Amino acid sequence: MSEFAFTTTVPIRYRDIDPWDHVNNAVFATYMEEARGEYLERAFDDEDLGTRNFVLANLELDYHAPVTYDGSGVEVAVRAAEMGESSLTLAYELGKAGTLAATGETTQVHMGEDGTPAPLPDEWRQSIREFESALE
């Protein structure tokens, strides 16, 4: 996860576990959502800015290994993969105890006040580029 600009640990809750003692597959999207919110707050240096102005347009998840509950959390790494005119694509790696459990990608679209896609503001683009030194 060294190529990722941001990593956080999301706690595994008892309700996340399925009858086979694994984190349910749908919960991985929630872990990504929680990490995405933290990532945007950090990148934009603003608690509200990132999460309230984006809608999720695409979500992809590939599962590699199960995650079980043992009192520790899931490490979620996030990085910007691409910036479009009105969209931001983020890549994720989710793991536990050094084992890659899942990889994913989301595309968020910036929405204007009228509820339609709007260009990413220049200051947001600059903030992401400063936070993500590897992003072109």
CORUR-V477424 format. One record per residue. RES is the residue in three letters. OMEGA is omega in whole degrees, 0 to 359 (* if undefined). Layout:
{{RES,OMEGA} {RES,OMEGA}}
//
This chain:
{{MET,184} {SER,180} {GLU,182} {PHE,182} {ALA,187} {PHE,175} {THR,177} {THR,176} {THR,179} {VAL,180} {PRO,173} {ILE,180} {ARG,180} {TYR,181} {ARG,180} {ASP,189} {ILE,178} {ASP,182} {PRO,180} {TRP,179} {ASP,176} {HIS,169} {VAL,180} {ASN,185} {ASN,182} {ALA,182} {VAL,179} {PHE,178} {ALA,177} {THR,177} {TYR,178} {MET,180} {GLU,179} {GLU,179} {ALA,179} {ARG,178} {GLY,178} {GLU,179} {TYR,183} {LEU,176} {GLU,181} {ARG,183} {ALA,181} {PHE,181} {ASP,183} {ASP,184} {GLU,186} {ASP,192} {LEU,188} {GLY,188} {THR,185} {ARG,185} {ASN,181} {PHE,167} {VAL,180} {LEU,181} {ALA,183} {ASN,177} {LEU,176} {GLU,180} {LEU,173} {ASP,183} {TYR,183} {HIS,182} {ALA,178} {PRO,174} {VAL,178} {THR,180} {TYR,175} {ASP,180} {GLY,178} {SER,183} {GLY,177} {VAL,176} {GLU,180} {VAL,177} {ALA,183} {VAL,173} {ARG,175} {ALA,179} {ALA,184} {GLU,172} {MET,175} {GLY,179} {GLU,181} {SER,185} {SER,176} {LEU,178} {THR,179} {LEU,176} {ALA,184} {TYR,165} {GLU,178} {LEU,182} {GLY,180} {LYS,177} {ALA,177} {GLY,180} {THR,177} {LEU,183} {ALA,182} {ALA,171} {THR,181} {GLY,179} {GLU,173} {THR,172} {THR,178} {GLN,177} {VAL,177} {HIS,182} {MET,175} {GLY,181} {GLU,179} {ASP,177} {GLY,178} {THR,179} {PRO,181} {ALA,179} {PRO,174} {LEU,178} {PRO,181} {ASP,181} {GLU,176} {TRP,179} {ARG,180} {GLN,180} {SER,179} {ILE,181} {ARG,178} {GLU,180} {PHE,182} {GLU,183} {SER,182} {ALA,182} {LEU,180} {GLU,*}}
//
